[in-house]
Structure formats: structure tokens, C-alpha cells
């Protein structure tokens, strides 16, 4: 198994992986209550997610890919997981991770217009527009005072390849960068995924409410020599 940067060619495969990984997830099912009737619309939503992530200046989008070292190697590489890491902060180190260009800016604008068009005319039939509108992102409210950090914005592994340590490899990529730079790593987890992050050394920093009835832990990882530096936990109820 190897971890590498995602390319545009990976988007169709990883969109399928994501759709499969979150098919039974409570929050995704709440937001996309019609995905069983319109599975291709659900998958298309994930295609747009990864297209936008690839052109964000502070994002690193990674994939996990099988290789010859895997026991069930079938002779070709298969993308089986992905992660989106974001570098937050205004330091020179943080700025060194920023990659932007005129092309990326134009692409972000076009993708934003596409998303607005789809939302306005209800072209994603898998989603509940009303529920999407009331969803809140707790990221800034919870981690706003943490400062310089790495943020794990997204993680998924194909159901067929779970419990093989692949998620851990994708997490380790960011933790290695955080340790080298002496900054924390943060994320918002679902209750189902919390145990994986606790095993990787994260601690509960607080709790957040994504939508009515959906409460999840906000987690923080600290470099070994800076344990406790980033304070105590907090709870953010957005509703």
C-alpha cells in the first residue's frame, strides 16, 4: 500500500469509493435521503467535492493505492482510500504549503458557479436542499483559537479494504507534518470514527453539532513535547 497525491485521473475512482464508504453513514444519509433512488447523483456530488478540493490552495488531497506489497495484489494499482489535509495559519511554514495560480482561481470560480446552478435548479436529486441549508460547520467556532495547525477535513476508505490500517496511513501523513512543524492536528469526527483517531493519539477537544440531532467529537493531536499546550475542551452547539 502506498500513499500519494491525488490526480484528476483519480477522481472517478475515489468518488465511487467515497459513495460506498458513506452510503450507510447517518449524517450523509440525513443530508442525502434520496440517494437510493438517485445513486449517480450522490456519486456526482462526491466528484464535485474532489474537483473543488484539488484546486484549493491550502489543501493536500491524498489517495491510498494498492501495490505489489499487498497480499491480494491483482496486477494493477487500485485506489482504495483518500484524505484531505489542510494547512492552517499565517506563518512562513504555513505559506510554504500554499499553491495557487490563475488557473486554480478560475477553476474554483467555475466550480462554485456549477454548484450554485445545481443547487438552484435542484439537479442533485439525492440531496435534501432544506437539510443542507440548515447544516452548520463548527470548524472555526471550535478550533478558531488553536492557530497554526493541520486540519484533517476528510477521510474515507473503501469498505472492502477497511480494518487494514489504510486510514491510519492517511492520518499519519498529516501527523508527521504536524510533528515536524511543532503544531497540532485537528478534526471533527463522527461518533463511529472517533475510536480510530483516539488510537492515533488524538484527544477530545470538545463536541460539535453538525445538524439537529447529530453531535460529534472535535479532536486534537499534539506533538509529544507540547502536550496540553492547546488548552481544554469546549462544546459548540450551532443550533
C-alpha angles and dihedrals in degrees: 000000000000135000118221141155116282119248129199089257089063095058098089092049097044092046088058091047091050093048091052094044095052099034093108097030111128098224095043090047090051092051094041103037093158099051092113090060093042109028093157091056089052091051092046089056088059091048089058091047093058094042089056093044092054092058097046110112097222099039130102111196113197134187132201112223131187118240141172092291092067117098093226095046109156099192099270136069116259125193107228106165146010144197135196115212123186125197111219126196145061101251123118088254091054091046090052089065094054114105117180138152141170089262092054092048091051091046092051090051093049092047090049090052090049091052091049091049092050092047095046095051097035094240094153098074094180095067134076106228092196092055093045091055093057096046113110130203110223095189100105094038093053103035101027093110096045093082120184108036150124115254122204100212098173141011131174138158128192110262088234091060102039123124092036098102095258094125088051092054091052090049092047091059091066096037090055091054092046092050093050092049096042095237133121128253120225139187145163111238138191117240088250094056098041097093093059092056094045088055089054091057102266119140130208109267096174145302132273138195114225094179136346107304096008111107121168138173123262108215134199131194122199132196111259095251093049103051112156095013094118098059137234133321128278137191124226119194108188093188 
